[in-house]
Amino acid sequence: MPVAVGVIQTIGFPAILAAADAMVKAGRVTLVSYDIAESGHFFIAIRGSISEVKPAMEAGIRAAEEVFGGEVVTHYTVPNPPENLESVLPISYTEEVEMFRL
């Protein structure tokens, strides 16, 4: 099954929370990473099949933009990420998220 990684960066925590909620409800994806990107910016990363990540990303972007004051700074989807990308960036399945893996 071809897998993909989707990442969204927002300004403000409520926007990233709304994005995360919408993404896991819109597709069979696993939330693999969340962190503070920089001053007031947050990012979230999801993984799943390419066909599931695309609608999940669309739902997450819409949800983040609907939050009062929410702003999507950037977003990107990587279909079939190479192994070296996974070893360097925080996008791999960890023990904490393994039980939620779909």
N, C-alpha and C positions, 0 to 999 in steps of 0.2 A: 504494500500500500504506500503510495507516495505521500510523504509527510510535508508539512509546512510549518513555518514559524511566523506568527504575526505579532507586531510590537506597536503599541500606541504610547505616545508621550503627551501629557496634558499639563496645564497649569492648574494647580489646586488639587487637593485630595478628593473632594466630592466628585469631581469629573472623572477621576480614574476609578473611583469606587463604582460609579454608574456604568462606566465602560466595562469593568470586570464583570459586574452582574449581568449586563446585557449579553456579553460575549459567551459566557458559560451557559446561558439559557438559549441562545440562538443557534448553537451548534454543538456537536459532540467534540468538544475541545477540552484540553487540560491547561489550567493556569499554572505555568511553570516558574514564573519569576515576577516579582514586584519589588520596586525600590525607589528611592529618591534619586532623581537624575541630577538635579542641581537646585539652587534656590527656588523653592516653591514648585518645582517641576517633578512629576512622577512618571514612571513608566511601568508598563505591564507587558508580559510576554505570554502568548498562548501557543500550544502545539496541537496538532491533529492532522487529519487528512486534508489535502488541499481543498477538496470539495466542502469541507466543514469549516475550515479557517476563513475562507472568503466571506461567507454570510455572517460569521461571528464578528469579523473585523468591521464589516459594514454596520452591524448593529451596535458595536462598541463605540464607533466614531459618532454615530447619530446620538446615542445616549449621552456621551460626554459633552457634545455640543448643546444638548437640551438643558443641561444643568445651568442654573443661574450663575453667571460669571465663569462658566466652564469654557475652556478653550483647548482644542487639540492643536498642539504645537507641530507634531509630525506623526506619521504612521508609515509602516512598511510591512510587506509580506515577502518572506523568502521561501519559495517552493524548493523542496529537496535540498535543505542546507547541507553542505559538506561537513565531514567529521571534524575538520580542524576548526570550523566556526563554532561548533558545539563545545569543543574543548577549551576555547578561549572566552566565549561570551556566556552569560548566565541564562542559557536557554535549554539546558539538558533536563531530563527527568531526574529529580532528586528523590531521596528516600521519603522526604516529607510529602511529595505530591504523587508518589508512585501509586498509592491506594486510590487516587482519584483519576488515574490514567484510563482513558476510554479507548 
